[in-house]
Amino acid sequence: MTREEAREILTSMTKGDSLLRHARSVELVMEAYAARYNETPEEWAVAGLLHDADYEAWPEEHPQRIVRLLREKGEEKIAHAISAHYTKWNVPYETTLDKALLACDELTGFIIACCHVRPEGIATLTPKSVKKKLKSAGFAAKVDRNEIKAGIELLGVDPTEHIQFIIDVLREHKEELGI
């Protein structure tokens, strides 16, 4: 599946700017991680782009609609990663793609939330600042800290380096993402 096809699917299911920006930010981070792991950037980007595509329209069925659609299109690897991107579904993490999507989804959203409360946005954001905010249960309260921790552990990355990697990727696209 091409990114253009994935964007058409995303925009047919998702209308809200916030969720569209989240999809774009996770797309960018996943694409960058694919390069780091010598994986297919287009495939990883599509997984990031579509991981929450059905959430706005069908939150009670998420992610079943997008997973079914991807399987119908022969995109089993991406479908599996999306179905595994939430630990409570108990889908096994079989590939690096599965683990990376879990490790990047919630944390990318959290880092963007951190940017929105800083006068300089992402320009001066550091892993130390992000870690401090992670300890504050009242900040971005809907972000599941256990998902973040599980993703980092499954991917086997250093938390500080992982946070810095995401910050660096997002910083390159700060204007587009409004951060």
FENPEVEN-V368676 format. One record per pair of residues at least 24 apart in sequence whose C-alpha atoms are under 10 Angstrom apart, sorted by the first residue. I is the first residue (numbers start at 1). J is the second residue. D is the distance in Angstrom with one decimal. If there is no record, write none. Layout:
i->(I | I)
j->(J | J)
d->(D | D)
This chain:
i->(1 | 1 | 1 | 1 | 1 | 1 | 1 | 1 | 2 | 2 | 2 | 2 | 3 | 3 | 3 | 3 | 3 | 3 | 3 | 3 | 4 | 5 | 6 | 6 | 6 | 6 | 6 | 6 | 6 | 6 | 7 | 7 | 7 | 7 | 9 | 9 | 9 | 9 | 9 | 9 | 9 | 10 | 10 | 10 | 10 | 10 | 10 | 10 | 10 | 11 | 11 | 12 | 12 | 12 | 13 | 13 | 13 | 13 | 13 | 13 | 13 | 13 | 13 | 13 | 14 | 14 | 14 | 14 | 14 | 14 | 14 | 14 | 15 | 15 | 15 | 16 | 18 | 19 | 19 | 19 | 19 | 19 | 20 | 20 | 20 | 20 | 21 | 21 | 21 | 21 | 21 | 21 | 22 | 22 | 22 | 22 | 22 | 22 | 22 | 22 | 22 | 22 | 23 | 23 | 23 | 23 | 23 | 23 | 23 | 23 | 23 | 23 | 24 | 24 | 24 | 24 | 24 | 25 | 25 | 25 | 25 | 25 | 25 | 25 | 25 | 25 | 25 | 25 | 25 | 25 | 26 | 26 | 26 | 26 | 26 | 26 | 26 | 26 | 26 | 26 | 26 | 26 | 27 | 27 | 27 | 27 | 28 | 28 | 28 | 28 | 28 | 28 | 29 | 29 | 29 | 29 | 29 | 29 | 29 | 29 | 29 | 29 | 29 | 30 | 30 | 30 | 30 | 30 | 30 | 30 | 30 | 31 | 32 | 32 | 32 | 32 | 33 | 33 | 33 | 33 | 33 | 33 | 33 | 33 | 34 | 34 | 34 | 37 | 37 | 37 | 39 | 39 | 40 | 43 | 43 | 43 | 43 | 44 | 44 | 44 | 44 | 44 | 44 | 44 | 45 | 45 | 46 | 47 | 47 | 47 | 47 | 47 | 47 | 47 | 47 | 47 | 47 | 48 | 48 | 48 | 48 | 48 | 48 | 48 | 48 | 48 | 50 | 50 | 50 | 51 | 51 | 51 | 51 | 51 | 51 | 51 | 51 | 51 | 51 | 52 | 52 | 52 | 85 | 85 | 86 | 86 | 86 | 86 | 87 | 87 | 87 | 87 | 88 | 93 | 93 | 95 | 96 | 96 | 97 | 98 | 98 | 98 | 99 | 99 | 99 | 99 | 99 | 99 | 99 | 100 | 100 | 100 | 100 | 100 | 100 | 101 | 101 | 102 | 102 | 102 | 102 | 102 | 102 | 102 | 102 | 103 | 103 | 103 | 103 | 103 | 103 | 103 | 103 | 103 | 103 | 103 | 103 | 103 | 104 | 104 | 104 | 104 | 104 | 104 | 104 | 104 | 105 | 105 | 105 | 105 | 106 | 106 | 106 | 106 | 106 | 106 | 106 | 106 | 106 | 107 | 107 | 107 | 107 | 107 | 107 | 107 | 107 | 107 | 107 | 107 | 107 | 108 | 108 | 108 | 108 | 108 | 109 | 109 | 110 | 110 | 110 | 110 | 110 | 110 | 110 | 110 | 110 | 111 | 111 | 111 | 111 | 111 | 111 | 112 | 112 | 112 | 112 | 112 | 112 | 112 | 113 | 113 | 113 | 113 | 114 | 114 | 114 | 115 | 115 | 115 | 115 | 116 | 116 | 117 | 118 | 119 | 120 | 121 | 121 | 121 | 121 | 122 | 122 | 122 | 122 | 122 | 122 | 122 | 122 | 123 | 123 | 123 | 123 | 123 | 123 | 124 | 124 | 125 | 125 | 125 | 125 | 126 | 126 | 126 | 126 | 126 | 127 | 127 | 127 | 127 | 127 | 127 | 127 | 127 | 127 | 128 | 128 | 128 | 130 | 130 | 130 | 130 | 131 | 131 | 131)
j->(42 | 43 | 46 | 70 | 73 | 74 | 75 | 78 | 42 | 43 | 45 | 46 | 27 | 42 | 43 | 45 | 46 | 47 | 49 | 50 | 46 | 46 | 45 | 46 | 47 | 48 | 49 | 50 | 53 | 70 | 46 | 49 | 50 | 53 | 49 | 50 | 53 | 54 | 66 | 69 | 70 | 46 | 49 | 50 | 51 | 52 | 53 | 54 | 66 | 50 | 53 | 53 | 54 | 57 | 50 | 52 | 53 | 54 | 55 | 56 | 57 | 58 | 65 | 66 | 50 | 52 | 53 | 54 | 55 | 56 | 57 | 58 | 53 | 56 | 57 | 56 | 177 | 52 | 53 | 55 | 56 | 109 | 49 | 50 | 52 | 53 | 49 | 109 | 112 | 176 | 177 | 178 | 48 | 49 | 51 | 52 | 105 | 106 | 108 | 109 | 112 | 177 | 47 | 48 | 49 | 50 | 51 | 52 | 53 | 105 | 108 | 109 | 48 | 49 | 50 | 176 | 177 | 49 | 104 | 105 | 108 | 109 | 112 | 166 | 169 | 170 | 173 | 174 | 176 | 177 | 50 | 51 | 101 | 104 | 105 | 106 | 107 | 108 | 109 | 166 | 169 | 170 | 51 | 101 | 104 | 105 | 108 | 166 | 169 | 170 | 172 | 173 | 100 | 101 | 104 | 105 | 108 | 165 | 166 | 167 | 168 | 169 | 170 | 97 | 100 | 101 | 103 | 104 | 105 | 166 | 169 | 169 | 165 | 166 | 168 | 169 | 96 | 97 | 100 | 101 | 104 | 165 | 166 | 169 | 96 | 97 | 100 | 96 | 97 | 100 | 96 | 97 | 97 | 75 | 77 | 78 | 97 | 77 | 78 | 81 | 97 | 98 | 100 | 101 | 78 | 101 | 78 | 75 | 77 | 78 | 79 | 80 | 81 | 82 | 97 | 98 | 101 | 78 | 81 | 82 | 97 | 100 | 101 | 102 | 104 | 105 | 78 | 79 | 82 | 78 | 79 | 81 | 82 | 83 | 84 | 85 | 101 | 102 | 105 | 82 | 85 | 105 | 147 | 151 | 144 | 147 | 150 | 151 | 146 | 147 | 150 | 151 | 147 | 154 | 155 | 155 | 154 | 155 | 155 | 151 | 154 | 155 | 150 | 151 | 152 | 153 | 154 | 155 | 156 | 151 | 152 | 154 | 155 | 156 | 157 | 151 | 155 | 147 | 148 | 149 | 150 | 151 | 152 | 154 | 155 | 147 | 148 | 149 | 150 | 151 | 152 | 153 | 154 | 155 | 156 | 157 | 159 | 162 | 147 | 148 | 151 | 152 | 155 | 162 | 163 | 166 | 143 | 147 | 148 | 151 | 142 | 143 | 144 | 145 | 146 | 147 | 148 | 149 | 151 | 134 | 143 | 144 | 145 | 147 | 148 | 149 | 151 | 152 | 162 | 163 | 166 | 148 | 163 | 166 | 167 | 170 | 140 | 143 | 134 | 139 | 140 | 141 | 142 | 143 | 144 | 145 | 148 | 140 | 163 | 166 | 167 | 170 | 179 | 166 | 167 | 170 | 174 | 177 | 178 | 179 | 139 | 140 | 143 | 179 | 139 | 140 | 179 | 167 | 174 | 178 | 179 | 178 | 179 | 179 | 179 | 179 | 179 | 171 | 174 | 178 | 179 | 167 | 168 | 170 | 171 | 172 | 174 | 178 | 179 | 167 | 168 | 171 | 172 | 174 | 179 | 167 | 171 | 164 | 167 | 168 | 171 | 160 | 163 | 164 | 167 | 168 | 159 | 160 | 161 | 162 | 163 | 164 | 165 | 166 | 167 | 160 | 163 | 164 | 160 | 163 | 164 | 167 | 159 | 160 | 163)
d->(8.3 | 7.5 | 7.6 | 9.0 | 8.1 | 8.8 | 7.3 | 9.7 | 7.0 | 8.0 | 9.4 | 7.4 | 9.6 | 6.8 | 8.4 | 7.4 | 5.8 | 9.6 | 8.2 | 9.7 | 9.2 | 9.0 | 9.4 | 6.2 | 8.8 | 10.0 | 7.1 | 6.7 | 9.4 | 9.7 | 8.4 | 7.4 | 8.0 | 9.5 | 9.7 | 7.9 | 7.6 | 9.3 | 8.9 | 9.3 | 10.0 | 10.0 | 7.4 | 6.2 | 9.3 | 8.5 | 5.2 | 7.9 | 9.3 | 9.9 | 8.1 | 8.8 | 9.4 | 9.6 | 9.9 | 9.6 | 6.1 | 5.8 | 8.3 | 7.3 | 6.1 | 8.8 | 10.0 | 9.3 | 10.0 | 8.8 | 6.1 | 7.0 | 7.8 | 5.9 | 6.8 | 9.9 | 9.8 | 7.9 | 8.8 | 7.8 | 9.9 | 8.0 | 8.4 | 8.9 | 7.9 | 9.8 | 8.5 | 9.8 | 9.2 | 8.6 | 9.6 | 9.5 | 9.9 | 8.9 | 6.4 | 8.9 | 9.2 | 8.4 | 10.0 | 8.9 | 8.6 | 9.7 | 8.0 | 6.5 | 8.7 | 8.7 | 9.4 | 6.3 | 4.7 | 6.8 | 7.4 | 7.1 | 7.8 | 8.9 | 9.9 | 9.4 | 7.5 | 5.8 | 9.2 | 9.5 | 8.1 | 8.1 | 9.7 | 9.0 | 7.1 | 8.0 | 8.8 | 9.4 | 8.8 | 6.9 | 8.6 | 9.9 | 9.6 | 7.3 | 9.3 | 8.7 | 8.2 | 6.7 | 6.1 | 9.1 | 9.4 | 6.5 | 8.1 | 9.3 | 9.9 | 9.2 | 9.2 | 9.6 | 9.6 | 9.4 | 10.0 | 9.1 | 7.0 | 7.5 | 9.7 | 8.6 | 9.5 | 9.3 | 7.1 | 9.0 | 7.9 | 8.4 | 6.2 | 9.1 | 9.3 | 6.1 | 7.3 | 8.6 | 7.3 | 7.0 | 9.8 | 7.3 | 9.0 | 9.3 | 9.6 | 9.5 | 8.9 | 8.9 | 10.0 | 7.2 | 9.9 | 9.2 | 7.7 | 9.7 | 9.3 | 8.7 | 9.1 | 9.5 | 9.2 | 8.1 | 8.9 | 8.3 | 9.5 | 10.0 | 8.9 | 8.5 | 9.7 | 9.2 | 8.8 | 7.2 | 9.0 | 9.8 | 7.8 | 9.5 | 6.8 | 9.6 | 9.0 | 8.4 | 9.8 | 9.9 | 7.7 | 9.8 | 9.0 | 5.5 | 7.9 | 9.6 | 7.2 | 6.8 | 8.4 | 9.3 | 7.5 | 9.1 | 9.5 | 8.5 | 9.8 | 9.6 | 6.8 | 9.9 | 8.7 | 7.8 | 8.9 | 9.4 | 7.9 | 8.7 | 8.7 | 8.3 | 5.2 | 8.3 | 9.9 | 7.8 | 8.3 | 9.9 | 8.5 | 8.1 | 9.6 | 9.5 | 8.8 | 8.8 | 9.8 | 7.1 | 9.7 | 9.4 | 8.9 | 6.7 | 7.8 | 8.8 | 9.1 | 8.2 | 9.8 | 9.7 | 8.9 | 7.1 | 9.2 | 9.4 | 9.3 | 8.9 | 9.1 | 6.2 | 8.3 | 9.0 | 5.9 | 5.3 | 9.0 | 7.1 | 8.3 | 8.2 | 6.0 | 9.7 | 9.9 | 8.0 | 9.3 | 7.2 | 7.5 | 9.6 | 7.9 | 4.9 | 8.1 | 8.5 | 8.5 | 7.7 | 6.0 | 7.9 | 7.4 | 3.7 | 5.2 | 8.2 | 7.7 | 6.7 | 9.5 | 9.2 | 10.0 | 8.7 | 9.7 | 7.8 | 7.4 | 8.4 | 9.7 | 8.8 | 9.2 | 7.8 | 10.0 | 8.9 | 8.2 | 8.9 | 9.7 | 6.3 | 7.0 | 8.1 | 9.7 | 7.0 | 6.1 | 9.9 | 9.0 | 9.5 | 8.2 | 9.0 | 8.5 | 8.6 | 5.9 | 9.2 | 9.1 | 9.4 | 9.4 | 7.8 | 8.3 | 9.5 | 8.5 | 6.7 | 8.3 | 8.5 | 9.2 | 7.9 | 8.3 | 9.2 | 6.9 | 9.7 | 9.5 | 6.7 | 9.4 | 9.4 | 9.4 | 9.9 | 8.1 | 8.1 | 7.3 | 9.0 | 9.8 | 9.9 | 8.9 | 8.4 | 9.9 | 8.8 | 9.2 | 6.9 | 8.7 | 6.9 | 9.8 | 9.0 | 8.7 | 8.5 | 9.4 | 9.8 | 9.8 | 9.2 | 5.9 | 8.8 | 6.6 | 9.9 | 9.3 | 10.0 | 8.6 | 9.3 | 8.5 | 8.6 | 5.3 | 7.3 | 9.1 | 7.9 | 6.1 | 9.8 | 7.2 | 9.5 | 5.8 | 9.3 | 9.7 | 6.9 | 9.9 | 8.4 | 8.4 | 9.8 | 9.6 | 9.1 | 7.5 | 9.7 | 9.3 | 9.2 | 8.2 | 7.0 | 7.7 | 9.8 | 8.6 | 5.8 | 8.0 | 8.7 | 5.6 | 5.8 | 9.4 | 9.6 | 8.1 | 7.8 | 9.1 | 9.5 | 9.3 | 7.7 | 9.5 | 9.7 | 9.0 | 8.3 | 8.7)
